[in-house]
Each structure stands twice: as C-alpha cells, then as structure tokens.
Amino acid sequence: MIVDERTPTSSGCGSYDPGHLLHWAHWKQASAAECVAVLDVIQSGSSIEIVLAGEPSLRWYHHDPLALATALAGTHGPILLSRRHQALRVDGYWFNCATDVRALAACG
C-alpha cells in the first residue's frame, strides 16, 4: 500500500491533523480496521461527498484536492473507507480525512 503523502505537499503542509497528511501509525490502524465499499465519491475542491449503499452520504474534507482528484481519476479498484479512522482508500492510496472543514485551517 502507498501511504498518501510521506512528504509535505506543494503547499508546504506538514500537519498530521485530520484532513492532512497520513501518518504511518494512522495508516496501520485504518488498514487493519473494518472498511466499507464506497459507491461514489463526488469531489468539489477539498470537500468530498462519499456515497454509501443504503446509508446517508458522508461529507469529509481533505487538504490536497489535486492529489485526491488525481487518485480518483485513475482508480481501477474499489474505493474503501474506514469510518472509525476517517480514512479513504483509493486504489493503493490512503487519504486522511476530516469531518469538519475547519480542520483544514492547519495547512500552510
């Protein structure tokens, strides 16, 4: 598996807070946890609407919309999420997500 970002993004963000970089310990927990299949991901900038089967959609946020959009555009496998760890897996890439857009203020 590829952990989302091992180095700061082009914005220079080095935060491991929700919605930012994914620490290896967080990845280890998320990858070992129960994950559910995602039907669709609708991205608008840093906002992500996650569509699940038979459940209301989730609204999560990620600080690097370009990296997420690139992963979503090139995905060949199922998209999974770990609700408990607020992590989204797109192919082999994991994204640390936040449930509140205010968490993205730690960027820069």
N, CA, C and O atoms as CSV, one atom per row, in Angstrom:
chain,resi,resn,atom,element,x,y,z
A,1,MET,N,N,0.822,-1.191,0.000
A,1,MET,CA,C,0.000,0.000,0.000
A,1,MET,C,C,0.862,1.249,0.000
A,1,MET,O,O,1.987,1.236,0.500
A,2,ILE,N,N,0.347,2.299,-0.546
A,2,ILE,CA,C,1.039,3.573,-0.581
A,2,ILE,C,C,0.352,4.492,0.413
A,2,ILE,O,O,-0.840,4.768,0.279
A,3,VAL,N,N,1.074,4.960,1.388
A,3,VAL,CA,C,0.511,5.931,2.312
A,3,VAL,C,C,0.457,7.251,1.572
A,3,VAL,O,O,1.428,7.654,0.933
A,4,ASP,N,N,-0.677,7.922,1.659
A,4,ASP,CA,C,-0.981,9.120,0.874
A,4,ASP,C,C,0.229,10.018,0.637
A,4,ASP,O,O,0.706,10.111,-0.494
A,5,GLU,N,N,0.722,10.660,1.648
A,5,GLU,CA,C,1.830,11.576,1.456
A,5,GLU,C,C,2.887,11.299,2.509
A,5,GLU,O,O,2.593,11.328,3.704
A,6,ARG,N,N,4.097,11.035,2.088
A,6,ARG,CA,C,5.199,10.854,3.025
A,6,ARG,C,C,5.963,12.159,3.192
A,6,ARG,O,O,6.717,12.321,4.151
A,7,THR,N,N,5.774,13.075,2.279
A,7,THR,CA,C,6.450,14.366,2.343
A,7,THR,C,C,5.405,15.454,2.234
A,7,THR,O,O,4.313,15.209,1.721
A,8,PRO,N,N,5.714,16.651,2.706
A,8,PRO,CA,C,4.732,17.733,2.608
A,8,PRO,C,C,4.284,17.974,1.167
A,8,PRO,O,O,5.036,17.736,0.222
A,9,THR,N,N,3.074,18.440,1.018
A,9,THR,CA,C,2.528,18.720,-0.303
A,9,THR,C,C,3.134,19.994,-0.866
A,9,THR,O,O,3.941,20.648,-0.203
A,10,SER,N,N,2.753,20.346,-2.076
A,10,SER,CA,C,3.286,21.549,-2.708
A,10,SER,C,C,2.956,22.806,-1.905
A,10,SER,O,O,3.647,23.818,-2.021
A,11,SER,N,N,1.896,22.743,-1.089
A,11,SER,CA,C,1.544,23.890,-0.258
A,11,SER,C,C,2.471,24.017,0.942
A,11,SER,O,O,2.443,25.025,1.648
A,12,GLY,N,N,3.297,22.990,1.176
A,12,GLY,CA,C,4.207,23.018,2.307
A,12,GLY,C,C,3.588,22.504,3.595
A,12,GLY,O,O,4.202,22.609,4.657
A,13,CYS,N,N,2.402,21.958,3.523
A,13,CYS,CA,C,1.712,21.470,4.717
A,13,CYS,C,C,2.451,20.260,5.284
A,13,CYS,O,O,2.802,19.332,4.554
A,14,GLY,N,N,2.676,20.286,6.577
A,14,GLY,CA,C,3.319,19.166,7.243
A,14,GLY,C,C,2.476,18.632,8.388
A,14,GLY,O,O,2.975,17.892,9.235
A,15,SER,N,N,1.199,19.004,8.420
A,15,SER,CA,C,0.308,18.613,9.517
A,15,SER,C,C,-0.185,17.180,9.363
A,15,SER,O,O,-0.454,16.719,8.254
A,16,TYR,N,N,-0.299,16.485,10.488
A,16,TYR,CA,C,-0.901,15.155,10.512
A,16,TYR,C,C,-2.294,15.201,11.150
A,16,TYR,O,O,-2.862,14.159,11.475
A,17,ASP,N,N,-2.835,16.389,11.325
A,17,ASP,CA,C,-4.190,16.540,11.863
A,17,ASP,C,C,-5.203,15.956,10.884
A,17,ASP,O,O,-4.875,15.731,9.719
A,18,PRO,N,N,-6.437,15.707,11.345
A,18,PRO,CA,C,-7.459,15.184,10.430
A,18,PRO,C,C,-7.563,16.044,9.161
A,18,PRO,O,O,-7.587,17.273,9.222
A,19,GLY,N,N,-7.623,15.363,8.018
A,19,GLY,CA,C,-7.748,16.043,6.735
A,19,GLY,C,C,-6.427,16.379,6.079
A,19,GLY,O,O,-6.408,16.969,4.999
A,20,HIS,N,N,-5.310,16.012,6.715
A,20,HIS,CA,C,-3.990,16.387,6.224
A,20,HIS,C,C,-3.174,15.143,5.881
A,20,HIS,O,O,-3.714,14.165,5.363
A,21,LEU,N,N,-1.884,15.181,6.167
A,21,LEU,CA,C,-1.011,14.051,5.876
A,21,LEU,C,C,-1.416,12.825,6.687
A,21,LEU,O,O,-1.966,12.946,7.781
A,22,LEU,N,N,-1.143,11.664,6.145
A,22,LEU,CA,C,-1.476,10.417,6.820
A,22,LEU,C,C,-0.214,9.829,7.441
A,22,LEU,O,O,0.704,9.422,6.728
A,23,HIS,N,N,-0.172,9.788,8.738
A,23,HIS,CA,C,0.968,9.218,9.460
A,23,HIS,C,C,0.938,7.699,9.298
A,23,HIS,O,O,-0.137,7.114,9.166
A,24,TRP,N,N,2.100,7.061,9.305
A,24,TRP,CA,C,2.151,5.610,9.111
A,24,TRP,C,C,1.366,4.877,10.198
A,24,TRP,O,O,0.765,3.839,9.919
A,25,ALA,N,N,1.359,5.391,11.427
A,25,ALA,CA,C,0.615,4.721,12.504
A,25,ALA,C,C,-0.891,4.788,12.235
A,25,ALA,O,O,-1.617,3.829,12.495
A,26,HIS,N,N,-1.348,5.918,11.718
A,26,HIS,CA,C,-2.761,6.084,11.358
A,26,HIS,C,C,-3.110,5.133,10.213
A,26,HIS,O,O,-4.157,4.485,10.234
A,27,TRP,N,N,-2.231,5.054,9.218
A,27,TRP,CA,C,-2.444,4.137,8.093
A,27,TRP,C,C,-2.544,2.691,8.585
A,27,TRP,O,O,-3.407,1.933,8.143
A,28,LYS,N,N,-1.659,2.326,9.495
A,28,LYS,CA,C,-1.661,0.953,10.013
A,28,LYS,C,C,-2.986,0.636,10.698
A,28,LYS,O,O,-3.538,-0.448,10.507
A,29,GLN,N,N,-3.495,1.564,11.488
A,29,GLN,CA,C,-4.780,1.365,12.166
A,29,GLN,C,C,-5.929,1.295,11.157
A,29,GLN,O,O,-6.781,0.411,11.244
A,30,ALA,N,N,-5.948,2.221,10.207
A,30,ALA,CA,C,-7.030,2.261,9.222
A,30,ALA,C,C,-7.026,1.030,8.331
A,30,ALA,O,O,-8.085,0.486,8.018
A,31,SER,N,N,-5.852,0.589,7.922
A,31,SER,CA,C,-5.782,-0.560,7.013
A,31,SER,C,C,-6.143,-1.866,7.709
A,31,SER,O,O,-6.532,-2.831,7.051
A,32,ALA,N,N,-6.017,-1.905,9.028
A,32,ALA,CA,C,-6.375,-3.108,9.789
A,32,ALA,C,C,-7.832,-3.090,10.245
A,32,ALA,O,O,-8.359,-4.112,10.684
A,33,ALA,N,N,-8.478,-1.942,10.146
A,33,ALA,CA,C,-9.862,-1.790,10.619
A,33,ALA,C,C,-10.863,-2.261,9.563
A,33,ALA,O,O,-10.517,-2.469,8.400
A,34,GLU,N,N,-12.090,-2.419,9.994
A,34,GLU,CA,C,-13.163,-2.751,9.059
A,34,GLU,C,C,-13.358,-1.588,8.090
A,34,GLU,O,O,-13.470,-0.435,8.505
A,35,CYS,N,N,-13.395,-1.901,6.808
A,35,CYS,CA,C,-13.623,-0.895,5.778
A,35,CYS,C,C,-14.892,-1.240,5.020
A,35,CYS,O,O,-15.250,-2.412,4.902
A,36,VAL,N,N,-15.569,-0.227,4.510
A,36,VAL,CA,C,-16.783,-0.442,3.725
A,36,VAL,C,C,-16.565,0.097,2.320
A,36,VAL,O,O,-15.800,1.038,2.109
A,37,ALA,N,N,-17.250,-0.516,1.369
A,37,ALA,CA,C,-17.138,-0.100,-0.031
A,37,ALA,C,C,-17.898,1.202,-0.255
A,37,ALA,O,O,-18.977,1.419,0.297
A,38,VAL,N,N,-17.316,2.045,-1.064
A,38,VAL,CA,C,-17.894,3.332,-1.428
A,38,VAL,C,C,-18.492,3.200,-2.822
A,38,VAL,O,O,-17.846,2.667,-3.724
A,39,LEU,N,N,-19.715,3.678,-3.007
A,39,LEU,CA,C,-20.337,3.631,-4.333
A,39,LEU,C,C,-19.819,4.739,-5.242
A,39,LEU,O,O,-19.609,4.527,-6.437
A,40,ASP,N,N,-19.613,5.927,-4.664
A,40,ASP,CA,C,-19.172,7.059,-5.464
A,40,ASP,C,C,-18.534,8.093,-4.551
A,40,ASP,O,O,-18.863,8.190,-3.369
A,41,VAL,N,N,-17.619,8.860,-5.118
A,41,VAL,CA,C,-17.019,9.995,-4.425
A,41,VAL,C,C,-17.224,11.201,-5.320
A,41,VAL,O,O,-16.788,11.216,-6.471
A,42,ILE,N,N,-17.889,12.210,-4.784
A,42,ILE,CA,C,-18.134,13.443,-5.523
A,42,ILE,C,C,-17.289,14.517,-4.860
A,42,ILE,O,O,-17.534,14.904,-3.717
A,43,GLN,N,N,-16.290,14.992,-5.591
A,43,GLN,CA,C,-15.348,15.945,-5.034
A,43,GLN,C,C,-15.600,17.335,-5.577
A,43,GLN,O,O,-15.816,17.524,-6.774
A,44,SER,N,N,-15.569,18.298,-4.683
A,44,SER,CA,C,-15.645,19.705,-5.059
A,44,SER,C,C,-14.570,20.424,-4.243
A,44,SER,O,O,-14.795,20.794,-3.091
A,45,GLY,N,N,-13.418,20.613,-4.845
A,45,GLY,CA,C,-12.296,21.186,-4.103
A,45,GLY,C,C,-11.884,20.248,-2.988
A,45,GLY,O,O,-11.667,19.059,-3.223
A,46,SER,N,N,-11.775,20.766,-1.784
A,46,SER,CA,C,-11.367,19.948,-0.644
A,46,SER,C,C,-12.535,19.197,-0.015
A,46,SER,O,O,-12.334,18.399,0.900
A,47,SER,N,N,-13.749,19.441,-0.492
A,47,SER,CA,C,-14.946,18.780,0.028
A,47,SER,C,C,-15.211,17.481,-0.731
A,47,SER,O,O,-15.128,17.427,-1.958
A,48,ILE,N,N,-15.532,16.434,0.037
A,48,ILE,CA,C,-15.762,15.120,-0.555
A,48,ILE,C,C,-17.116,14.602,-0.067
A,48,ILE,O,O,-17.336,14.474,1.137
A,49,GLU,N,N,-18.015,14.309,-0.993
A,49,GLU,CA,C,-19.261,13.629,-0.644
A,49,GLU,C,C,-19.046,12.152,-0.949
A,49,GLU,O,O,-18.756,11.780,-2.086
A,50,ILE,N,N,-19.189,11.319,0.070
A,50,ILE,CA,C,-18.953,9.893,-0.068
A,50,ILE,C,C,-20.302,9.184,-0.044
A,50,ILE,O,O,-21.034,9.248,0.944
A,51,VAL,N,N,-20.620,8.504,-1.149
A,51,VAL,CA,C,-21.904,7.825,-1.304
A,51,VAL,C,C,-21.728,6.357,-0.931
A,51,VAL,O,O,-20.883,5.652,-1.484
A,52,LEU,N,N,-22.550,5.913,0.024
A,52,LEU,CA,C,-22.515,4.538,0.503
A,52,LEU,C,C,-23.843,3.853,0.187
A,52,LEU,O,O,-24.862,4.524,0.024
A,53,ALA,N,N,-23.837,2.538,0.101
A,53,ALA,CA,C,-25.066,1.782,-0.182
A,53,ALA,C,C,-25.966,1.782,1.049
A,53,ALA,O,O,-25.542,1.395,2.138
A,54,GLY,N,N,-27.200,2.215,0.869
A,54,GLY,CA,C,-28.208,2.132,1.916
A,54,GLY,C,C,-27.980,3.023,3.121
A,54,GLY,O,O,-28.599,2.810,4.164
A,55,GLU,N,N,-27.106,4.016,3.008
A,55,GLU,CA,C,-26.811,4.927,4.111
A,55,GLU,C,C,-26.768,6.356,3.585
A,55,GLU,O,O,-26.555,6.578,2.393
A,56,PRO,N,N,-26.969,7.319,4.469
A,56,PRO,CA,C,-26.790,8.710,4.035
A,56,PRO,C,C,-25.340,8.954,3.619
A,56,PRO,O,O,-24.421,8.315,4.132
A,57,SER,N,N,-25.150,9.864,2.704
A,57,SER,CA,C,-23.799,10.234,2.271
A,57,SER,C,C,-23.031,10.866,3.422
A,57,SER,O,O,-23.610,11.457,4.333
A,58,LEU,N,N,-21.716,10.724,3.356
A,58,LEU,CA,C,-20.837,11.375,4.318
A,58,LEU,C,C,-20.199,12.589,3.660
A,58,LEU,O,O,-19.950,12.582,2.455
A,59,ARG,N,N,-19.937,13.618,4.431
A,59,ARG,CA,C,-19.213,14.798,3.937
A,59,ARG,C,C,-17.889,14.850,4.695
A,59,ARG,O,O,-17.860,15.096,5.901
A,60,TRP,N,N,-16.806,14.618,3.980
A,60,TRP,CA,C,-15.469,14.675,4.554
A,60,TRP,C,C,-14.665,15.704,3.783
A,60,TRP,O,O,-15.113,16.210,2.753
A,61,TYR,N,N,-13.466,16.017,4.287
A,61,TYR,CA,C,-12.610,17.045,3.693
A,61,TYR,C,C,-11.164,16.568,3.673
A,61,TYR,O,O,-10.708,15.860,4.571
A,62,HIS,N,N,-10.451,16.977,2.615
A,62,HIS,CA,C,-9.021,16.649,2.506
A,62,HIS,C,C,-8.284,17.877,1.995
A,62,HIS,O,O,-8.768,18.580,1.108
A,63,HIS,N,N,-7.105,18.129,2.564
A,63,HIS,CA,C,-6.361,19.365,2.290
A,63,HIS,C,C,-5.697,19.437,0.927
A,63,HIS,O,O,-5.290,20.520,0.506
A,64,ASP,N,N,-5.574,18.323,0.227
A,64,ASP,CA,C,-4.868,18.328,-1.061
A,64,ASP,C,C,-5.822,17.842,-2.158
A,64,ASP,O,O,-5.753,16.688,-2.580
A,65,PRO,N,N,-6.714,18.735,-2.617
A,65,PRO,CA,C,-7.712,18.311,-3.602
A,65,PRO,C,C,-7.111,17.778,-4.898
A,65,PRO,O,O,-7.702,16.905,-5.534
A,66,LEU,N,N,-5.944,18.288,-5.302
A,66,LEU,CA,C,-5.322,17.817,-6.540
A,66,LEU,C,C,-4.884,16.359,-6.417
A,66,LEU,O,O,-5.118,15.565,-7.328
A,67,ALA,N,N,-4.253,16.000,-5.305
A,67,ALA,CA,C,-3.817,14.609,-5.103
A,67,ALA,C,C,-5.024,13.672,-5.063
A,67,ALA,O,O,-4.990,12.583,-5.637
A,68,LEU,N,N,-6.083,14.095,-4.388
A,68,LEU,CA,C,-7.288,13.271,-4.314
A,68,LEU,C,C,-7.935,13.131,-5.688
A,68,LEU,O,O,-8.316,12.027,-6.078
A,69,ALA,N,N,-8.064,14.223,-6.419
A,69,ALA,CA,C,-8.669,14.177,-7.757
A,69,ALA,C,C,-7.864,13.283,-8.694
A,69,ALA,O,O,-8.438,12.538,-9.488
A,70,THR,N,N,-6.546,13.354,-8.606
A,70,THR,CA,C,-5.684,12.519,-9.436
A,70,THR,C,C,-5.894,11.047,-9.125
A,70,THR,O,O,-6.000,10.227,-10.037
A,71,ALA,N,N,-5.956,10.708,-7.842
A,71,ALA,CA,C,-6.177,9.313,-7.442
A,71,ALA,C,C,-7.550,8.838,-7.896
A,71,ALA,O,O,-7.685,7.725,-8.405
A,72,LEU,N,N,-8.573,9.674,-7.715
A,72,LEU,CA,C,-9.928,9.288,-8.116
A,72,LEU,C,C,-10.030,9.095,-9.628
A,72,LEU,O,O,-10.707,8.175,-10.088
A,73,ALA,N,N,-9.367,9.948,-10.402
A,73,ALA,CA,C,-9.441,9.855,-11.863
A,73,ALA,C,C,-8.771,8.591,-12.385
A,73,ALA,O,O,-9.168,8.060,-13.422
A,74,GLY,N,N,-7.760,8.107,-11.675
A,74,GLY,CA,C,-7.024,6.951,-12.154
A,74,GLY,C,C,-7.362,5.645,-11.462
A,74,GLY,O,O,-6.677,4.643,-11.668
A,75,THR,N,N,-8.409,5.639,-10.642
A,75,THR,CA,C,-8.711,4.441,-9.860
A,75,THR,C,C,-9.167,3.278,-10.740
A,75,THR,O,O,-9.917,3.450,-11.701
A,76,HIS,N,N,-8.685,2.084,-10.374
A,76,HIS,CA,C,-9.063,0.862,-11.087
A,76,HIS,C,C,-9.726,-0.139,-10.162
A,76,HIS,O,O,-10.262,-1.149,-10.617
A,77,GLY,N,N,-9.694,0.129,-8.892
A,77,GLY,CA,C,-10.241,-0.825,-7.930
A,77,GLY,C,C,-11.336,-0.191,-7.104
A,77,GLY,O,O,-11.728,0.954,-7.331
A,78,PRO,N,N,-11.815,-0.940,-6.159
A,78,PRO,CA,C,-12.855,-0.388,-5.297
A,78,PRO,C,C,-12.296,0.716,-4.397
A,78,PRO,O,O,-11.127,0.692,-4.012
A,79,ILE,N,N,-13.140,1.661,-4.079
A,79,ILE,CA,C,-12.802,2.710,-3.125
A,79,ILE,C,C,-13.390,2.273,-1.792
A,79,ILE,O,O,-14.559,1.894,-1.715
A,80,LEU,N,N,-12.577,2.326,-0.746
A,80,LEU,CA,C,-12.999,1.878,0.576
A,80,LEU,C,C,-12.815,3.003,1.583
A,80,LEU,O,O,-12.029,3.927,1.375
A,81,LEU,N,N,-13.562,2.904,2.683
A,81,LEU,CA,C,-13.345,3.866,3.749
A,81,LEU,C,C,-13.352,3.178,5.093
A,81,LEU,O,O,-14.066,2.202,5.321
A,82,SER,N,N,-12.542,3.712,5.965
A,82,SER,CA,C,-12.536,3.317,7.364
A,82,SER,C,C,-13.215,4.447,8.109
A,82,SER,O,O,-12.619,5.498,8.345
A,83,ARG,N,N,-14.460,4.225,8.475
A,83,ARG,CA,C,-15.241,5.267,9.152
A,83,ARG,C,C,-14.591,5.618,10.495
A,83,ARG,O,O,-14.488,6.788,10.863
A,84,ARG,N,N,-14.159,4.591,11.211
A,84,ARG,CA,C,-13.579,4.802,12.537
A,84,ARG,C,C,-12.333,5.686,12.491
A,84,ARG,O,O,-12.105,6.490,13.395
A,85,HIS,N,N,-11.537,5.539,11.447
A,85,HIS,CA,C,-10.283,6.275,11.353
A,85,HIS,C,C,-10.330,7.418,10.345
A,85,HIS,O,O,-9.304,8.035,10.059
A,86,GLN,N,N,-11.511,7.703,9.805
A,86,GLN,CA,C,-11.699,8.784,8.840
A,86,GLN,C,C,-10.653,8.738,7.734
A,86,GLN,O,O,-9.998,9.733,7.424
A,87,ALA,N,N,-10.518,7.557,7.152
A,87,ALA,CA,C,-9.536,7.362,6.093
A,87,ALA,C,C,-10.220,6.800,4.851
A,87,ALA,O,O,-11.085,5.929,4.946
A,88,LEU,N,N,-9.830,7.298,3.710
A,88,LEU,CA,C,-10.386,6.884,2.427
A,88,LEU,C,C,-9.280,6.219,1.622
A,88,LEU,O,O,-8.193,6.777,1.468
A,89,ARG,N,N,-9.560,5.023,1.107
A,89,ARG,CA,C,-8.575,4.299,0.289
A,89,ARG,C,C,-9.032,4.321,-1.160
A,89,ARG,O,O,-10.123,3.857,-1.492
A,90,VAL,N,N,-8.185,4.864,-2.009
A,90,VAL,CA,C,-8.441,4.930,-3.451
A,90,VAL,C,C,-7.310,4.155,-4.102
A,90,VAL,O,O,-6.172,4.621,-4.145
A,91,ASP,N,N,-7.632,2.955,-4.615
A,91,ASP,CA,C,-6.603,2.020,-5.061
A,91,ASP,C,C,-5.641,1.818,-3.893
A,91,ASP,O,O,-6.082,1.462,-2.800
A,92,GLY,N,N,-4.364,2.031,-4.087
A,92,GLY,CA,C,-3.400,1.838,-3.015
A,92,GLY,C,C,-3.122,3.084,-2.202
A,92,GLY,O,O,-2.310,3.047,-1.277
A,93,TYR,N,N,-3.782,4.194,-2.526
A,93,TYR,CA,C,-3.539,5.451,-1.828
A,93,TYR,C,C,-4.538,5.638,-0.691
A,93,TYR,O,O,-5.734,5.391,-0.849
A,94,TRP,N,N,-4.031,6.074,0.450
A,94,TRP,CA,C,-4.875,6.360,1.609
A,94,TRP,C,C,-4.890,7.855,1.858
A,94,TRP,O,O,-3.857,8.520,1.784
A,95,PHE,N,N,-6.076,8.379,2.155
A,95,PHE,CA,C,-6.247,9.801,2.437
A,95,PHE,C,C,-6.847,9.973,3.829
A,95,PHE,O,O,-7.895,9.410,4.146
A,96,ASN,N,N,-6.168,10.753,4.639
A,96,ASN,CA,C,-6.627,11.111,5.975
A,96,ASN,C,C,-7.665,12.215,5.790
A,96,ASN,O,O,-7.363,13.255,5.205
A,97,CYS,N,N,-8.863,12.003,6.274
A,97,CYS,CA,C,-9.944,12.959,6.045
A,97,CYS,C,C,-10.444,13.574,7.354
A,97,CYS,O,O,-10.252,13.016,8.434
A,98,ALA,N,N,-11.074,14.712,7.232
A,98,ALA,CA,C,-11.670,15.410,8.370
A,98,ALA,C,C,-13.171,15.485,8.167
A,98,ALA,O,O,-13.654,15.508,7.035
A,99,THR,N,N,-13.902,15.524,9.262
A,99,THR,CA,C,-15.364,15.656,9.176
A,99,THR,C,C,-15.796,17.115,9.270
A,99,THR,O,O,-16.972,17.427,9.082
A,100,ASP,N,N,-14.863,18.002,9.556
A,100,ASP,CA,C,-15.165,19.430,9.701
A,100,ASP,C,C,-14.167,20.220,8.862
A,100,ASP,O,O,-12.957,20.065,9.028
A,101,VAL,N,N,-14.659,21.053,7.975
A,101,VAL,CA,C,-13.791,21.827,7.083
A,101,VAL,C,C,-12.840,22.728,7.853
A,101,VAL,O,O,-11.773,23.071,7.344
A,102,ARG,N,N,-13.201,23.116,9.063
A,102,ARG,CA,C,-12.314,23.992,9.857
A,102,ARG,C,C,-10.986,23.318,10.183
A,102,ARG,O,O,-10.007,23.998,10.491
A,103,ALA,N,N,-10.944,21.983,10.119
A,103,ALA,CA,C,-9.700,21.262,10.385
A,103,ALA,C,C,-8.630,21.581,9.342
A,103,ALA,O,O,-7.438,21.435,9.612
A,104,LEU,N,N,-9.045,22.010,8.163
A,104,LEU,CA,C,-8.087,22.311,7.096
A,104,LEU,C,C,-7.319,23.604,7.342
A,104,LEU,O,O,-6.364,23.897,6.623
A,105,ALA,N,N,-7.716,24.372,8.336
A,105,ALA,CA,C,-7.047,25.641,8.644
A,105,ALA,C,C,-5.600,25.432,9.084
A,105,ALA,O,O,-4.819,26.384,9.075
A,106,ALA,N,N,-5.223,24.216,9.469
A,106,ALA,CA,C,-3.855,23.935,9.907
A,106,ALA,C,C,-2.870,23.915,8.740
A,106,ALA,O,O,-1.660,23.845,8.959
A,107,CYS,N,N,-3.369,23.974,7.503
A,107,CYS,CA,C,-2.492,23.948,6.326
A,107,CYS,C,C,-1.702,25.249,6.199
A,107,CYS,O,O,-2.125,26.321,6.630
A,108,GLY,N,N,-0.527,25.090,5.581
A,108,GLY,CA,C,0.260,26.264,5.234
A,108,GLY,C,C,1.071,26.692,6.368
A,108,GLY,O,O,1.807,27.673,6.265
